[in-house]
Amino acid sequence: MKNPFNLNIKSPCQENFQKFTPTAKGGFCGSCEKEVVDFTKMTSDEIIAFFKAKETQNVCGRFNNNQLKTYSPTPKRKKLSFLSAVGLACLSLFPFGTAQAQNTSKASQSIGKDNSKVLQESQESNITVEGTVTDGELPLPGVNIVLQGTTIGTSTDFDGNFIFPEKLKKGDVLLFSFLGKESKKVVVTNQDSVYDVELKIDMKDIPHIIMGKVATKEVYKSKKD
């Protein structure tokens, strides 16, 4: 499954998952005589891997409602063919004459003038963000932390601590979310990269668990992109 795909449950099941016979992947439903896969503890990457490797789409699953969405598998980088690699290696052995030397000299002068600007941008894009998430009193393990506009993220450990896996820059926004809590945005402001985040209880829209037959549908993606 190379293209992005959407997960949905058209007809939620009303059976009690807690009464199912436990299985390796979830629980066995005696009513429909099928295994119900418990996706609630899986990450996005694990869900993508499951449906990518699954030969049949006839799967019953148990999801948090925020997991029923569109998933975009990470595209694989194309490898250079052997002939292309040899061609590039051969080209690198031939000089391009005086004109290239002159252009290189001009480029070097231009780079020299912009050194201070490049250094500043490099420093601003090299921020390590870490911290602790609590509910005001106790640490919160399993809080999802995602860089806004991307699928890059991590989660807090048992003590509510986290270290973001990518270097960030000033102005980046981190989204903190947890079941039963209000989501929160934190803006990376400066080199001081240690943050203590407090999440409060959200009484308006507490996420819930949905169970039933999973409908998967590939999202069309143009080959020209």
HELIX and SHEET records of a PDB file:
HELIX    1   1 PHE A   17  LYS A   19  5                                   3    
HELIX    2   2 SER A   44  ALA A   53  1                                  10    
HELIX    3   3 ASN A   65  GLN A   67  5                                   3    
HELIX    4   4 PHE A   82  LEU A   91  1                                  10    
HELIX    5   5 GLY A   97  LYS A  113  1                                  17    
HELIX    6   6 ASN A  115  GLU A  124  1                                  10    
SHEET    1   A 3 THR A  70  TYR A  71  0                                        
SHEET    2   A 3 PHE A   5  ASN A   8 -1                                        
SHEET    3   A 3 ALA A 215  GLU A 218 -1                                        
SHEET    1   B 5 THR A  21  PRO A  22  0                                        
SHEET    2   B 5 GLY A  26  CYS A  29 -1                                        
SHEET    3   B 5 LYS A  34  ASP A  38 -1                                        
SHEET    4   B 5 CYS A  60  ASN A  64  1                                        
SHEET    5   B 5 ILE A 209  LYS A 213 -1                                        
SHEET    1   C 3 ASN A 161  ILE A 163  0                                        
SHEET    2   C 3 GLU A 130  THR A 134 -1                                        
SHEET    3   C 3 VAL A 194  GLU A 198  1                                        
SHEET    1   D 4 GLY A 153  SER A 155  0                                        
SHEET    2   D 4 ASN A 144  LEU A 147 -1                                        
SHEET    3   D 4 VAL A 173  SER A 177 -1                                        
SHEET    4   D 4 LYS A 184  VAL A 187 -1                                        
END                                                                             
